[in-house]
């Protein structure tokens, strides 16, 4: 009896599996058309995450930011490595009462906010909110819902990699500052490194150009502002300090 060559048998088997797969897929599609639709791209983009969370010392109040994946659209990945670049990350800032689960939005719209921090007594919430391309320290008073913005001194702004902390007595908040001159200098260097046409890195330098650019973000000044709710407050600056991070 004549037998088909091995290659022919293999192709026949492949076609049989392919035909069976098509038949099964068609059956699933027919079944799915009358039942719950499959997981879609829109479903993936609407997945909710909670970030930047802080719990008050007494455990009664939880502050968090609710985001969906589509909130991160618009990231310019060409700016990766630029210490002055702030990625879009808008979200809904919520305060949740842990005993009841009731939540309250702090802002009427989504905002790019980070570093939520409750005061020691849990009566106020400090955060850094993006405004006009830079973060601003904002204090929210829980009893009244009032927001106080702490204004940076002329020639300075809150550092892109800053967080915000409360002093132990709850009288002030502390954060880090960069100067406007530093920002201009770093952007010029980043443009030179990325737009060329050529730049040279030398092993004789203490750090290679990209490493030095990244490390420069750690050279910051300390700033602090009163936590009283006066609508707008001024920052007190301190000497320039280098913060080392692992």
VOTITI-315806 format. One record per residue: x, y, z of N, C-alpha, C in turn; residue in three letters. Coordinates in steps of 0.1 Angstrom, whole numbers, padded with zeros to 4 digits, always signed. Atoms other than C-alpha are relative to their C-alpha. Example, Ala and Ser with C-alpha at 12.3 -4.5 7.8 and 13.67 -1.06 7.14 Angstrom:
+0009-0012+0000+0123-0045+0078+0009+0012+0000Ala
-0009-0011+0000+0137-0011+0071-0008+0011+0008Ser
This chain:
+0008-0012+0000+0000+0000+0000+0009+0012+0000Unk
-0008-0013+0001+0013+0035-0009-0003+0009+0011Unk
+0001-0009-0011+0019+0058+0020+0005+0014-0003Unk
-0004-0013+0003+0021+0095+0018+0014+0003+0007Unk
-0013-0004-0006+0056+0110+0025-0002+0007+0013Unk
+0001-0007-0014+0063+0123+0061-0004+0014-0001Unk
+0004-0014+0001+0061+0159+0049-0014+0002-0003Unk
+0014-0001+0004+0027+0154+0033-0009-0003+0012Unk
+0008+0004-0012+0014+0137+0065+0000+0012+0010Unk
-0001-0011-0010+0027+0166+0086-0008+0012-0004Unk
+0008-0012+0005+0011+0193+0064-0015-0003+0001Unk
+0014+0004-0002-0022+0173+0064-0004+0002+0014Unk
+0003-0001-0014-0021+0172+0102-0002+0015+0004Unk
+0001-0015-0003-0014+0210+0104-0013+0006-0005Unk
+0012-0006+0005-0043+0218+0081-0012-0005+0007Unk
+0011+0005-0008-0066+0195+0101-0001+0008+0013Unk
+0001-0008-0013-0057+0213+0134-0004+0014-0003Unk
+0004-0014+0003-0061+0247+0117-0015+0000-0003Unk
+0014+0001+0004-0095+0237+0103-0008-0002+0013Unk
+0007+0002-0013-0106+0225+0138+0000+0012+0008Unk
-0001-0012-0008-0094+0257+0154-0010+0010-0006Unk
+0010-0009+0006-0114+0278+0129-0014-0003+0004Unk
+0013+0005-0004-0144+0257+0136-0004+0003+0014Unk
+0003-0003-0015-0141+0261+0174-0001+0015+0002Unk
+0000-0014-0002-0134+0298+0171-0014+0006-0005Unk
+0013-0005+0005-0165+0303+0149-0012-0004+0010Unk
+0010+0004-0010-0186+0283+0175+0000+0009+0012Unk
-0001-0009-0011-0173+0305+0203-0005+0014-0003Unk
+0005-0013+0004-0180+0337+0184-0016+0000-0001Unk
+0015+0001+0001-0216+0325+0177-0006-0001+0014Unk
+0005+0001-0014-0220+0316+0214+0001+0014+0007Unk
-0003-0013-0007-0204+0349+0226-0009+0011-0005Unk
+0008-0011+0004-0227+0370+0204-0013+0002+0007Unk
+0012-0001-0008-0256+0362+0226+0002+0000+0015Unk
-0003+0000-0014-0238+0363+0259+0009+0012+0003Unk
-0008-0012-0004-0215+0387+0278+0012+0002-0010Unk
-0011-0003+0010-0190+0404+0254+0014-0003+0007Unk
-0013+0003-0005-0153+0395+0257+0007+0013+0006Unk
-0008-0011-0006-0127+0417+0276+0005+0008-0011Unk
-0004-0009+0011-0120+0447+0253+0011+0010+0004Unk
-0010-0010-0003-0094+0474+0250-0005+0011+0009Unk
+0006-0010-0009-0118+0499+0266+0000-0005+0014Unk
+0000+0006-0014-0121+0475+0296+0014+0002+0006Unk
-0014+0000-0005-0083+0474+0299+0004+0015+0004Unk
-0003-0014-0002-0080+0512+0297-0008+0006+0012Unk
+0008-0005-0011-0107+0516+0324+0003-0007+0013Unk
-0004+0007-0012-0090+0494+0350+0004+0011+0010Unk
-0003-0010-0010-0089+0515+0382+0011-0005+0010Unk
-0011+0003-0009-0058+0517+0404-0001+0011+0011Unk
+0000-0010-0011-0053+0535+0437+0015+0002+0004Unk
-0014-0003-0002-0019+0552+0443+0001+0012+0010Unk
-0004-0012-0008-0002+0578+0465-0009+0000+0013Unk
+0009+0001-0011-0021+0565+0496+0007+0003+0013Unk
-0005-0002-0014-0016+0577+0532-0012-0001+0010Unk
+0010+0002-0011-0035+0568+0564+0003+0009+0012Unk
-0002-0009-0012-0040+0592+0593+0005-0008+0012Unk
-0006+0007-0012-0022+0583+0626-0011-0007+0008Unk
+0010+0007-0008-0055+0574+0642-0008-0011-0008Unk
+0006+0010+0008-0065+0552+0613-0014+0003-0005Unk
+0014-0003+0003-0098+0570+0607-0001+0005-0015Unk
+0001-0007+0013-0090+0587+0574+0011-0005-0010Unk
-0009+0004+0010-0075+0573+0542+0000+0009-0012Unk
-0001-0009+0012-0062+0596+0514+0006-0008-0011Unk
-0006+0008+0011-0056+0581+0480-0004+0007-0013Unk
+0002-0005+0013-0056+0589+0443-0005-0011-0009Unk
+0006+0010+0008-0079+0569+0420+0003+0004-0015Unk
-0004-0003+0014-0066+0566+0384-0005-0012-0009Unk
+0002+0011+0010-0075+0546+0352+0012+0001-0010Unk
-0012+0000+0009-0049+0536+0326-0001+0011-0010Unk
+0001-0010+0011-0062+0560+0300+0004+0014+0005Unk
-0004-0013-0005-0053+0589+0324+0015+0002-0003Unk
-0014-0001+0003-0016+0582+0315+0003+0003-0014Unk
-0002-0003+0014-0021+0590+0278+0008+0013-0001Unk
-0007-0012+0002+0002+0616+0265+0015+0001+0005Unk
-0013+0000-0004+0035+0605+0280+0010+0002-0011Unk
-0011-0002+0010+0065+0618+0260+0012-0008+0004Unk
-0011+0009-0003+0089+0589+0262+0014+0005-0005Unk
-0013-0006+0005+0115+0609+0243+0006+0009+0011Unk
-0005-0008-0010+0119+0629+0275+0005-0008+0012Unk
-0006+0009-0010+0129+0599+0296+0015+0004+0002Unk
-0013-0005-0003+0161+0609+0314+0001+0014+0002Unk
+0000-0015-0003+0152+0646+0316-0006+0002+0014Unk
+0005-0001-0013+0150+0654+0353-0011+0011+0002Unk
+0010-0011-0001+0127+0684+0346-0014-0005-0005Unk
+0013+0005+0007+0100+0662+0328-0009-0006+0011Unk
+0010+0005-0008+0068+0655+0347-0010-0008-0008Unk
+0009+0008+0008+0047+0627+0333-0015+0003+0003Unk
+0014-0002-0004+0009+0632+0330-0005-0012+0008Unk
+0005+0011-0008-0008+0612+0357-0012+0006+0008Unk
+0012-0006-0007-0042+0628+0365-0008-0011+0007Unk
+0008+0009-0007-0064+0612+0390-0010+0007+0009Unk
+0010-0005-0010-0093+0617+0415+0006-0001+0014Unk
-0005+0001-0014-0080+0626+0450-0012-0002+0009Unk
+0011+0004-0008-0102+0609+0475+0004+0000+0015Unk
-0002+0002-0014-0105+0610+0513-0011-0010+0004Unk
+0010+0010-0004-0122+0579+0527+0000-0002+0015Unk
+0002+0003-0015-0136+0574+0562+0000-0015+0001Unk
-0002+0015-0001-0124+0539+0571-0011-0007+0007Unk
+0010+0007-0007-0152+0531+0595-0013-0002-0008Unk
+0012+0001+0008-0180+0538+0570+0002-0003-0014Unk
-0003+0002+0014-0163+0536+0537-0004+0011-0009Unk
+0004-0012+0008-0177+0570+0526+0012+0007-0005Unk
-0011-0008+0007-0155+0589+0502-0004+0014-0004Unk
+0002-0014+0003-0151+0625+0494+0011+0005-0009Unk
-0011-0005+0009-0133+0641+0464+0004+0014+0005Unk
-0006-0013-0005-0110+0670+0473-0001+0010-0011Unk
+0001-0010+0011-0110+0686+0438-0011-0004-0009Unk
+0011+0003+0009-0139+0689+0414+0004-0008-0013Unk
-0005+0006+0012-0117+0676+0385+0012-0009+0003Unk
-0011+0008-0002-0089+0651+0381+0013+0009+0000Unk
-0013-0008-0001-0054+0665+0390+0012-0010+0001Unk
-0013+0007-0001-0018+0654+0388+0005+0003+0014Unk
-0004-0002-0015-0011+0650+0426+0009-0011+0004Unk
-0009+0010-0006+0016+0632+0445+0003+0003+0015Unk
-0005-0002-0014+0030+0628+0481-0011+0004+0009Unk
+0010-0003-0010-0002+0628+0501+0005-0003+0014Unk
-0006+0001-0014+0006+0633+0538-0010+0006+0010Unk
+0009-0006-0011-0018+0637+0568+0009+0007+0011Unk
-0006-0007-0012-0009+0661+0596+0000-0010+0012Unk
-0001+0009-0011+0000+0645+0629-0014-0002+0007Unk
+0013+0002-0007-0035+0651+0643-0011-0004-0010Unk
+0010+0004+0010-0053+0641+0610-0010+0010-0004Unk
+0010-0010+0003-0071+0674+0606+0003+0006-0014Unk
-0004-0006+0013-0052+0685+0574+0008-0010-0008Unk
-0006+0008+0010-0039+0668+0543+0009+0008-0009Unk
-0009-0007+0009-0008+0681+0525+0003-0009-0012Unk
-0003+0007+0013+0001+0672+0489+0007+0009-0009Unk
-0006-0008+0011+0019+0684+0458-0009-0002-0012Unk
+0009+0001+0011-0004+0693+0430+0006+0008-0012Unk
-0006-0007+0011+0007+0702+0395-0008+0011-0005Unk
+0006-0012+0005-0001+0737+0383+0009+0008-0009Unk
-0009-0008+0010+0013+0755+0352+0014-0006-0001Unk
-0013+0007+0003+0040+0728+0347+0009-0002+0012Unk
-0008+0002-0012+0052+0727+0383-0009-0004+0012Unk
+0008+0004-0012+0041+0712+0416+0000+0011+0010Unk
+0002-0010-0010+0027+0734+0443-0004-0008+0013Unk
+0005+0005-0013+0023+0725+0480-0014+0005+0003Unk
+0014-0004-0003-0014+0724+0488-0004-0007+0013Unk
+0005+0005-0012-0030+0719+0522-0015+0000+0000Unk
+0015+0002+0000-0066+0706+0525-0004-0002+0015Unk
+0005+0001-0014-0085+0712+0558-0013-0009+0000Unk
+0011+0010+0001-0108+0682+0565-0013+0006+0005Unk
+0013-0005-0006-0134+0701+0586-0007+0009-0009Unk
+0006-0011+0008-0140+0729+0561+0001-0003-0015Unk
-0003+0003+0014-0127+0715+0528+0008+0011-0006Unk
-0008-0012+0006-0106+0747+0524+0013-0005-0005Unk
-0013+0003+0006-0075+0745+0502+0009+0012+0001Unk
-0010-0010-0001-0044+0765+0509+0012-0003-0009Unk
-0011+0002+0009-0017+0769+0483+0012+0007+0006Unk
-0012-0006-0004+0019+0776+0494+0008+0005-0012Unk
-0007-0005+0011+0036+0799+0470+0015-0001+0001Unk
-0014+0000+0000+0072+0794+0460+0006+0014-0001Unk
-0006-0014+0001+0096+0824+0463+0004+0002-0014Unk
-0004-0004+0014+0106+0842+0431+0013-0007-0003Unk
-0012+0006+0005+0132+0823+0411+0001-0015+0004Unk
+0000+0014-0005+0123+0789+0427-0013-0007-0003Unk
+0012+0008+0001+0098+0761+0424+0002-0013+0007Unk
-0001+0013-0007+0090+0728+0441+0007-0010-0010Unk
-0008+0009+0008+0115+0702+0428-0009-0012-0005Unk
+0008+0011+0006+0101+0675+0404+0000-0012+0008Unk
-0002+0013-0008+0114+0647+0427-0002+0003+0015Unk
+0002-0003-0015+0103+0664+0460-0012-0009+0005Unk
+0012+0004-0007+0079+0649+0485-0004+0011+0010Unk
+0003-0009-0010+0062+0667+0513-0002-0007+0014Unk
+0000+0006-0014+0065+0661+0551-0005+0010+0010Unk
+0005-0009-0011+0049+0676+0582+0011+0000+0011Unk
-0008-0001-0013+0070+0688+0612-0008-0007+0011Unk
+0006+0008-0011+0063+0669+0644-0011+0008+0007Unk
+0011-0007-0006+0042+0697+0658-0011+0004-0009Unk
+0011-0003+0009+0021+0700+0627-0001+0015-0004Unk
+0001-0014+0003+0029+0737+0623+0005+0004-0014Unk
-0005-0003+0013+0047+0735+0590+0001-0013-0008Unk
-0003+0011+0010+0053+0714+0559+0014+0003-0006Unk
-0013-0001+0006+0087+0707+0544+0001-0007-0013Unk
-0001+0006+0014+0097+0700+0508+0013+0005-0006Unk
-0013-0004+0007+0125+0705+0483-0003+0010-0012Unk
+0001-0010+0011+0131+0733+0458+0011-0001-0010Unk
-0010-0002+0011+0149+0738+0425-0001+0015-0004Unk
+0000-0014+0005+0158+0772+0410-0004+0000-0015Unk
+0003-0001+0014+0145+0784+0377+0012-0001-0009Unk
-0012+0001+0008+0181+0788+0365+0005-0014-0001Unk
-0004+0014+0001+0188+0751+0373-0008-0007-0011Unk
+0009+0006+0010+0158+0741+0352+0004+0003-0014Unk
-0004-0004+0014+0169+0761+0322+0013-0007-0004Unk
-0013+0006+0002+0204+0747+0325-0002-0015-0004Unk
+0002+0014+0002+0192+0711+0327-0007-0003-0013Unk
+0006+0002+0013+0169+0714+0297+0009+0003-0011Unk
-0009-0002+0011+0196+0729+0276+0010-0012-0001Unk
-0009+0012+0001+0219+0700+0285-0007-0012-0006Unk
+0008+0012+0005+0192+0674+0278-0002+0002-0015Unk
+0002-0002+0014+0185+0690+0244+0013-0002-0008Unk
-0013+0002+0006+0222+0690+0236+0003-0015-0001Unk
-0003+0014+0000+0225+0653+0245-0009-0008-0010Unk
+0010+0008+0007+0194+0642+0226-0002+0005-0015Unk
+0003-0006+0013+0192+0666+0196+0013+0002-0009Unk
-0013+0001+0007+0229+0665+0187+0004+0012-0007Unk
-0002+0013+0007+0243+0663+0162+0009-0010+0008Unk
-0010+0009-0007+0272+0649+0184+0003+0006+0013Unk
-0006-0004-0012+0282+0651+0220+0010-0011+0005Unk
-0011+0009-0004+0312+0635+0237-0001-0002+0015Unk
-0001+0004-0014+0314+0616+0269+0014-0005+0003Unk
-0014+0004-0002+0348+0611+0285+0001-0007+0014Unk
-0003+0008-0012+0359+0585+0311+0008+0008+0010Unk
-0008-0009-0010+0381+0613+0326-0009+0008+0009Unk
+0009-0007-0009+0350+0630+0340-0004-0009+0011Unk
+0004+0008-0012+0338+0620+0375-0012-0009-0004Unk
+0012+0008+0004+0305+0608+0359-0002+0002-0015Unk
+0004-0001+0014+0293+0601+0323-0011+0010+0000Unk
+0010-0011+0001+0270+0628+0310-0014-0004+0005Unk
+0013+0004-0004+0238+0609+0315-0001-0002+0015Unk
+0000+0002-0014+0247+0599+0350+0000+0013+0008Unk
-0001-0013-0006+0257+0634+0359-0013+0008-0001Unk
+0013-0007+0002+0224+0648+0345-0010-0006+0010Unk
+0009+0006-0010+0204+0623+0366+0003+0004+0014Unk
-0004-0003-0014+0224+0630+0398-0003+0015+0003Unk
+0002-0015-0002+0219+0668+0393-0013+0003+0007Unk
+0013-0002-0005+0183+0664+0403+0000-0001+0016Unk
-0001+0002-0015+0194+0655+0439+0006+0013+0007Unk
-0005-0013-0006+0209+0690+0444-0011+0009+0002Unk
+0013-0007-0002+0180+0708+0460+0002+0009+0012Unk
+0001-0008-0012+0172+0735+0485-0012-0005+0008Unk
+0011+0004-0009+0150+0729+0515-0010+0012+0001Unk
+0010-0011-0001+0117+0749+0517-0010-0005+0011Unk
+0011+0004-0009+0090+0750+0544-0010+0012+0000Unk
+0011-0010+0000+0057+0768+0547-0009-0002+0012Unk
+0009+0002-0011+0033+0775+0576-0012-0007-0005Unk
+0011+0009+0003+0004+0751+0577-0014+0007+0003Unk
+0013-0007-0003-0022+0777+0588-0008+0003-0013Unk
+0009-0001+0012-0052+0780+0564-0002+0015-0002Unk
+0001-0014+0003-0047+0816+0551-0003+0003-0014Unk
+0003-0001+0014-0056+0809+0515+0013+0000-0009Unk
-0013+0001+0008-0020+0815+0503+0011+0003+0010Unk
-0011-0002-0009+0013+0813+0522+0013+0000-0008Unk
-0014-0002+0006+0050+0820+0515+0009-0011+0005Unk
-0010+0010-0004+0078+0795+0515+0012+0006+0007Unk
-0013-0004-0006+0108+0799+0538+0010-0009-0006Unk
-0011+0008+0006+0140+0787+0521+0011-0002+0009Unk
-0012+0004-0008+0170+0770+0536+0012-0001-0010Unk
-0012+0001+0009+0205+0765+0523-0001-0012-0009Unk
+0000+0010+0010+0211+0743+0493+0006-0013+0006Unk
-0005+0013-0006+0215+0706+0503+0000-0010-0011Unk
+0000+0011+0009+0224+0675+0483-0006-0012+0007Unk
+0007+0012-0005+0200+0646+0489+0005-0012-0008Unk
-0005+0012+0007+0215+0612+0481-0011-0011+0001Unk
+0010+0011+0000+0191+0584+0471+0007-0012-0006Unk
-0006+0013+0006+0200+0548+0464-0007-0003-0013Unk
